[in-house]
Amino acid sequence: QALALAFLLFLSPFGAMGDDNETGSSMESESRQCISPGECENVPQEDGTKSAKTAMFHNNGVNNGVEASVSLQDGEDFQGLVNRIADIVRANDTLQHYQISEYGFGRPYKLYNGQGHEIGDWSHLKEEEKYYVVPNGLLFMWPTVEINHTVVITDVETTNKKPIRLRTLNHSPRVFEIENLLTEEEAEGLRQAAMNVDHEGNRFQRSTTGHTGNVDPFRTSDNAFVHSESAVSLNLTKRAFDVVRMKYDAPLADGIQVLRYNASGGYRWHTDWFPESQVYGRNYDVTRGGANRFATVFFYLSDVEHGGQTGFPEAEGDRSELEYSMSVARGMFGPQSWEMEAVEKCFGKFSVKPAMARAIL
């Protein structure tokens, strides 16, 4: 059996935007700008601050940036400077015009550092660092930078006291490994909690899809829901919020869903966010004041010899196990079945293999 836990963060009221089509490593602009008169001279101002600091500025979640030397103008507060930096990186171009005029996106912009923390003061702006401009009303989005780029996160408390390491696995879709997010003991605790759920509607049963609650022939797993009655569940949920740089708010998460895939079980390729056409009486259009899923965090709860991975069929990946896997699948599934196509996609495209206590964003 392959046991995998899918934790879905449900964002409300707004989603986040960024360039989700970056395919290469970071290719930073070589352009350099000074956005205040005389600021590149780096002479002291009357308030004791230097007249200029040079750093790389990026749009939210975007790898390409602009190097600029910036300073506070006479009588200007830090928010004014951030808004001018937003003009330099053309942050308005990342928004639809009606998002600005009708829904208040954009100004006042926010500025985040490479650790995902908002910068609110001139003294916290450091030379030669990378910063990300986030429109008002949206969330910070981790940039991928380059494959294997790793951010060491020291401000999220972990059970093993080791710092979390956020490592880029893929550019589009954005996939990161979250090292040290959970321990093997916590993984086993979640598995045990799922096996012992009291509520009849949350116990292990055939998985359903979306808001319909219907059994789907393309989803052949079992699932159980583990909510706040489990201390491990609650702690991991809060920890995941911290990694995504969202303030913990229970209604923003779907809750922890534990999925059990037996030898022939699977789930056909799909998106975790809801298309705008899927109404169900809800507004899923994040550009028009609606809400949708912002991120998915997977915790893997077991080791398996073969299979069980999470596949991303539109991203290129390792094909070394494809031929062997297809030969195994031919003995399990019909030649025209969706399962055969799923095996081909999982082993012929980018995928993340399960390992006990592994986590991805």
ZADRENDO-114018 format. One record per residue (C-alpha): residue in three letters; y, z, x. Coordinates in steps of 0.5 Angstrom, whole numbers, plus 500, padded with zeros to 3 digits. Layout:
pt aa->ala&north->Y&up->Z&east->X
...
***
This chain:
pt aa->gln&north->500&up->500&east->500
pt aa->ala&north->507&up->499&east->502
pt aa->leu&north->512&up->504&east->500
pt aa->ala&north->519&up->502&east->500
pt aa->leu&north->525&up->505&east->497
pt aa->ala&north->531&up->501&east->494
pt aa->phe&north->538&up->505&east->493
pt aa->leu&north->543&up->501&east->490
pt aa->leu&north->550&up->503&east->490
pt aa->phe&north->554&up->501&east->484
pt aa->leu&north->561&up->500&east->485
pt aa->ser&north->566&up->502&east->480
pt aa->pro&north->572&up->499&east->478
pt aa->phe&north->572&up->494&east->484
pt aa->gly&north->568&up->490&east->489
pt aa->ala&north->570&up->488&east->496
pt aa->met&north->572&up->482&east->499
pt aa->gly&north->571&up->479&east->505
pt aa->asp&north->568&up->472&east->509
pt aa->asp&north->561&up->472&east->507
pt aa->asn&north->560&up->466&east->511
pt aa->glu&north->560&up->468&east->518
pt aa->thr&north->555&up->465&east->522
pt aa->gly&north->556&up->466&east->530
pt aa->ser&north->558&up->472&east->534
pt aa->ser&north->565&up->474&east->534
pt aa->met&north->570&up->469&east->536
pt aa->glu&north->577&up->472&east->536
pt aa->ser&north->583&up->468&east->536
pt aa->glu&north->587&up->468&east->543
pt aa->ser&north->594&up->468&east->539
pt aa->arg&north->598&up->473&east->541
pt aa->gln&north->604&up->475&east->536
pt aa->cys&north->610&up->480&east->537
pt aa->ile&north->612&up->482&east->530
pt aa->ser&north->619&up->486&east->531
pt aa->pro&north->625&up->484&east->535
pt aa->gly&north->624&up->486&east->543
pt aa->glu&north->617&up->490&east->541
pt aa->cys&north->613&up->486&east->547
pt aa->glu&north->618&up->490&east->552
pt aa->asn&north->615&up->496&east->551
pt aa->val&north->621&up->501&east->552
pt aa->pro&north->621&up->507&east->549
pt aa->gln&north->625&up->508&east->542
pt aa->glu&north->629&up->514&east->540
pt aa->asp&north->624&up->517&east->536
pt aa->gly&north->620&up->517&east->543
pt aa->thr&north->614&up->512&east->541
pt aa->lys&north->613&up->506&east->545
pt aa->ser&north->616&up->500&east->542
pt aa->ala&north->610&up->496&east->542
pt aa->lys&north->602&up->497&east->542
pt aa->thr&north->597&up->491&east->543
pt aa->ala&north->591&up->491&east->539
pt aa->met&north->586&up->486&east->535
pt aa->phe&north->588&up->485&east->527
pt aa->his&north->583&up->483&east->522
pt aa->asn&north->582&up->481&east->515
pt aa->asn&north->577&up->486&east->511
pt aa->gly&north->570&up->485&east->514
pt aa->val&north->572&up->479&east->518
pt aa->asn&north->570&up->478&east->525
pt aa->asn&north->576&up->473&east->527
pt aa->gly&north->582&up->476&east->529
pt aa->val&north->589&up->476&east->531
pt aa->glu&north->592&up->479&east->537
pt aa->ala&north->599&up->482&east->536
pt aa->ser&north->604&up->487&east->539
pt aa->val&north->607&up->491&east->534
pt aa->ser&north->612&up->497&east->533
pt aa->leu&north->616&up->500&east->528
pt aa->gln&north->622&up->498&east->526
pt aa->asp&north->629&up->502&east->525
pt aa->gly&north->628&up->506&east->519
pt aa->glu&north->621&up->503&east->517
pt aa->asp&north->615&up->508&east->516
pt aa->phe&north->608&up->506&east->518
pt aa->gln&north->606&up->503&east->511
pt aa->gly&north->611&up->498&east->512
pt aa->leu&north->608&up->496&east->519
pt aa->val&north->601&up->495&east->516
pt aa->asn&north->604&up->491&east->510
pt aa->arg&north->607&up->486&east->516
pt aa->ile&north->600&up->486&east->519
pt aa->ala&north->597&up->484&east->513
pt aa->asp&north->602&up->478&east->513
pt aa->ile&north->600&up->476&east->520
pt aa->val&north->593&up->476&east->518
pt aa->arg&north->595&up->473&east->512
pt aa->ala&north->591&up->478&east->508
pt aa->asn&north->594&up->475&east->501
pt aa->asp&north->589&up->469&east->502
pt aa->thr&north->583&up->473&east->501
pt aa->leu&north->585&up->474&east->494
pt aa->gln&north->586&up->470&east->488
pt aa->his&north->593&up->470&east->485
pt aa->tyr&north->591&up->473&east->479
pt aa->gln&north->588&up->479&east->483
pt aa->ile&north->595&up->480&east->486
pt aa->ser&north->599&up->479&east->479
pt aa->glu&north->595&up->482&east->474
pt aa->tyr&north->590&up->487&east->477
pt aa->gly&north->595&up->490&east->483
pt aa->phe&north->591&up->488&east->489
pt aa->gly&north->594&up->487&east->495
pt aa->arg&north->600&up->491&east->497
pt aa->pro&north->600&up->497&east->499
pt aa->tyr&north->595&up->495&east->504
pt aa->lys&north->591&up->499&east->508
pt aa->leu&north->589&up->499&east->516
pt aa->tyr&north->582&up->501&east->518
pt aa->asn&north->579&up->502&east->525
pt aa->gly&north->572&up->500&east->528
pt aa->gln&north->569&up->506&east->526
pt aa->gly&north->571&up->505&east->518
pt aa->his&north->577&up->510&east->518
pt aa->glu&north->583&up->509&east->515
pt aa->ile&north->589&up->509&east->520
pt aa->gly&north->595&up->513&east->517
pt aa->asp&north->600&up->514&east->522
pt aa->trp&north->603&up->510&east->528
pt aa->ser&north->600&up->516&east->533
pt aa->his&north->593&up->514&east->531
pt aa->leu&north->594&up->506&east->533
pt aa->lys&north->591&up->505&east->539
pt aa->glu&north->592&up->500&east->544
pt aa->glu&north->587&up->494&east->545
pt aa->glu&north->582&up->497&east->539
pt aa->lys&north->580&up->493&east->533
pt aa->tyr&north->583&up->494&east->526
pt aa->tyr&north->582&up->491&east->519
pt aa->val&north->587&up->490&east->514
pt aa->val&north->584&up->492&east->507
pt aa->pro&north->588&up->490&east->500
pt aa->asn&north->589&up->496&east->496
pt aa->gly&north->584&up->497&east->490
pt aa->leu&north->578&up->494&east->495
pt aa->leu&north->573&up->498&east->500
pt aa->phe&north->573&up->497&east->507
pt aa->met&north->567&up->493&east->509
pt aa->trp&north->563&up->493&east->516
pt aa->pro&north->564&up->487&east->520
pt aa->thr&north->558&up->484&east->523
pt aa->val&north->561&up->482&east->530
pt aa->glu&north->555&up->479&east->533
pt aa->ile&north->548&up->480&east->533
pt aa->asn&north->546&up->487&east->535
pt aa->his&north->553&up->490&east->535
pt aa->thr&north->552&up->497&east->534
pt aa->val&north->557&up->502&east->532
pt aa->val&north->555&up->509&east->533
pt aa->ile&north->557&up->514&east->528
pt aa->thr&north->558&up->521&east->530
pt aa->asp&north->562&up->524&east->523
pt aa->val&north->556&up->523&east->519
pt aa->glu&north->551&up->529&east->519
pt aa->thr&north->544&up->528&east->520
pt aa->thr&north->538&up->532&east->519
pt aa->asn&north->535&up->531&east->526
pt aa->lys&north->542&up->532&east->529
pt aa->lys&north->542&up->525&east->532
pt aa->pro&north->548&up->520&east->531
pt aa->ile&north->547&up->514&east->526
pt aa->arg&north->547&up->507&east->529
pt aa->leu&north->549&up->502&east->525
pt aa->arg&north->546&up->495&east->528
pt aa->thr&north->548&up->488&east->526
pt aa->leu&north->541&up->484&east->524
pt aa->asn&north->544&up->478&east->521
pt aa->his&north->551&up->475&east->519
pt aa->ser&north->550&up->472&east->512
pt aa->pro&north->548&up->476&east->508
pt aa->arg&north->551&up->482&east->512
pt aa->val&north->545&up->486&east->514
pt aa->phe&north->545&up->492&east->518
pt aa->glu&north->540&up->497&east->521
pt aa->ile&north->542&up->504&east->520
pt aa->glu&north->538&up->508&east->525
pt aa->asn&north->537&up->516&east->524
pt aa->leu&north->539&up->516&east->517
pt aa->leu&north->533&up->519&east->515
pt aa->thr&north->527&up->523&east->518
pt aa->glu&north->520&up->521&east->517
pt aa->glu&north->519&up->528&east->514
pt aa->glu&north->525&up->526&east->509
pt aa->ala&north->521&up->519&east->508
pt aa->glu&north->515&up->523&east->506
pt aa->gly&north->519&up->528&east->502
pt aa->leu&north->522&up->522&east->498
pt aa->arg&north->515&up->519&east->497
pt aa->gln&north->512&up->526&east->494
pt aa->ala&north->518&up->527&east->490
pt aa->ala&north->517&up->520&east->487
pt aa->met&north->509&up->522&east->486
pt aa->asn&north->511&up->528&east->482
pt aa->val&north->517&up->526&east->477
pt aa->asp&north->517&up->530&east->471
pt aa->his&north->521&up->526&east->466
pt aa->glu&north->516&up->521&east->463
pt aa->gly&north->521&up->515&east->463
pt aa->asn&north->522&up->516&east->471
pt aa->arg&north->515&up->516&east->473
pt aa->phe&north->511&up->511&east->477
pt aa->gln&north->510&up->505&east->472
pt aa->arg&north->511&up->497&east->472
pt aa->ser&north->517&up->495&east->475
pt aa->thr&north->522&up->492&east->470
pt aa->thr&north->529&up->488&east->471
pt aa->gly&north->536&up->488&east->470
pt aa->his&north->539&up->492&east->464
pt aa->thr&north->533&up->489&east->459
pt aa->gly&north->528&up->493&east->461
pt aa->asn&north->523&up->488&east->460
pt aa->val&north->517&up->487&east->465
pt aa->asp&north->518&up->481&east->469
pt aa->pro&north->512&up->477&east->471
pt aa->phe&north->516&up->475&east->478
pt aa->arg&north->516&up->483&east->479
pt aa->thr&north->509&up->486&east->480
pt aa->ser&north->511&up->493&east->483
pt aa->asp&north->511&up->500&east->480
pt aa->asn&north->517&up->504&east->481
pt aa->ala&north->519&up->511&east->480
pt aa->phe&north->526&up->514&east->479
pt aa->val&north->528&up->520&east->484
pt aa->his&north->535&up->523&east->482
pt aa->ser&north->539&up->529&east->484
pt aa->glu&north->533&up->534&east->482
pt aa->ser&north->530&up->532&east->489
pt aa->ala&north->534&up->536&east->495
pt aa->val&north->532&up->530&east->499
pt aa->ser&north->534&up->525&east->494
pt aa->leu&north->541&up->528&east->494
pt aa->asn&north->542&up->529&east->501
pt aa->leu&north->540&up->522&east->503
pt aa->thr&north->545&up->519&east->497
pt aa->lys&north->551&up->523&east->500
pt aa->arg&north->549&up->521&east->507
pt aa->ala&north->549&up->513&east->505
pt aa->phe&north->556&up->514&east->501
pt aa->asp&north->558&up->516&east->508
pt aa->val&north->556&up->511&east->512
pt aa->val&north->559&up->506&east->507
pt aa->arg&north->565&up->509&east->508
pt aa->met&north->565&up->511&east->500
pt aa->lys&north->567&up->518&east->498
pt aa->tyr&north->561&up->521&east->494
pt aa->asp&north->561&up->520&east->487
pt aa->ala&north->555&up->520&east->483
pt aa->pro&north->556&up->515&east->477
pt aa->leu&north->558&up->510&east->483
pt aa->ala&north->550&up->510&east->485
pt aa->asp&north->544&up->507&east->481
pt aa->gly&north->540&up->513&east->483
pt aa->ile&north->534&up->512&east->488
pt aa->gln&north->529&up->508&east->486
pt aa->val&north->522&up->508&east->489
pt aa->leu&north->518&up->502&east->489
pt aa->arg&north->511&up->501&east->491
pt aa->tyr&north->508&up->495&east->493
pt aa->asn&north->500&up->494&east->493
pt aa->ala&north->497&up->489&east->497
pt aa->ser&north->499&up->483&east->492
pt aa->gly&north->505&up->486&east->490
pt aa->gly&north->512&up->483&east->490
pt aa->tyr&north->519&up->481&east->487
pt aa->arg&north->521&up->474&east->487
pt aa->trp&north->528&up->473&east->491
pt aa->his&north->534&up->475&east->487
pt aa->thr&north->541&up->478&east->488
pt aa->asp&north->542&up->485&east->487
pt aa->trp&north->549&up->484&east->484
pt aa->phe&north->550&up->481&east->477
pt aa->pro&north->552&up->474&east->476
pt aa->glu&north->559&up->474&east->471
pt aa->ser&north->555&up->470&east->466
pt aa->gln&north->550&up->476&east->465
pt aa->val&north->554&up->480&east->460
pt aa->tyr&north->550&up->485&east->456
pt aa->gly&north->557&up->488&east->454
pt aa->arg&north->560&up->489&east->461
pt aa->asn&north->565&up->486&east->465
pt aa->tyr&north->562&up->484&east->472
pt aa->asp&north->567&up->480&east->475
pt aa->val&north->570&up->484&east->480
pt aa->thr&north->576&up->480&east->481
pt aa->arg&north->578&up->481&east->474
pt aa->gly&north->578&up->489&east->473
pt aa->gly&north->570&up->489&east->473
pt aa->ala&north->565&up->493&east->476
pt aa->asn&north->559&up->490&east->480
pt aa->arg&north->554&up->493&east->486
pt aa->phe&north->557&up->493&east->492
pt aa->ala&north->551&up->495&east->497
pt aa->thr&north->544&up->496&east->497
pt aa->val&north->541&up->501&east->502
pt aa->phe&north->533&up->501&east->503
pt aa->phe&north->529&up->507&east->506
pt aa->tyr&north->522&up->505&east->508
pt aa->leu&north->517&up->510&east->506
pt aa->ser&north->511&up->508&east->510
pt aa->asp&north->508&up->503&east->516
pt aa->val&north->504&up->497&east->514
pt aa->glu&north->500&up->493&east->518
pt aa->his&north->502&up->486&east->515
pt aa->gly&north->507&up->484&east->510
pt aa->gly&north->512&up->489&east->506
pt aa->gln&north->518&up->486&east->509
pt aa->thr&north->525&up->485&east->505
pt aa->gly&north->526&up->477&east->506
pt aa->phe&north->533&up->474&east->505
pt aa->pro&north->530&up->466&east->504
pt aa->glu&north->537&up->463&east->505
pt aa->ala&north->538&up->466&east->512
pt aa->glu&north->534&up->463&east->518
pt aa->gly&north->529&up->468&east->522
pt aa->asp&north->523&up->469&east->526
pt aa->arg&north->517&up->464&east->524
pt aa->ser&north->512&up->466&east->529
pt aa->glu&north->507&up->470&east->523
pt aa->leu&north->508&up->464&east->518
pt aa->glu&north->502&up->460&east->519
pt aa->tyr&north->497&up->466&east->519
pt aa->ser&north->501&up->469&east->513
pt aa->met&north->500&up->463&east->509
pt aa->ser&north->493&up->463&east->511
pt aa->val&north->492&up->470&east->508
pt aa->ala&north->496&up->468&east->502
pt aa->arg&north->491&up->462&east->500
pt aa->gly&north->486&up->467&east->499
pt aa->met&north->490&up->471&east->495
pt aa->phe&north->494&up->467&east->490
pt aa->gly&north->494&up->460&east->487
pt aa->pro&north->497&up->454&east->491
pt aa->gln&north->503&up->453&east->486
pt aa->ser&north->504&up->460&east->485
pt aa->trp&north->511&up->464&east->486
pt aa->glu&north->507&up->469&east->491
pt aa->met&north->505&up->463&east->495
pt aa->glu&north->513&up->461&east->496
pt aa->ala&north->515&up->468&east->497
pt aa->val&north->510&up->469&east->503
pt aa->glu&north->513&up->462&east->506
pt aa->lys&north->520&up->465&east->505
pt aa->cys&north->519&up->472&east->507
pt aa->phe&north->515&up->469&east->514
pt aa->gly&north->519&up->463&east->515
pt aa->lys&north->526&up->466&east->514
pt aa->phe&north->530&up->472&east->516
pt aa->ser&north->526&up->478&east->514
pt aa->val&north->526&up->486&east->515
pt aa->lys&north->519&up->489&east->517
pt aa->pro&north->518&up->496&east->514
pt aa->ala&north->517&up->502&east->518
pt aa->met&north->517&up->509&east->516
pt aa->ala&north->524&up->512&east->516
pt aa->arg&north->527&up->505&east->517
pt aa->ala&north->533&up->504&east->513
pt aa->ile&north->538&up->498&east->512
pt aa->leu&north->544&up->496&east->509
***
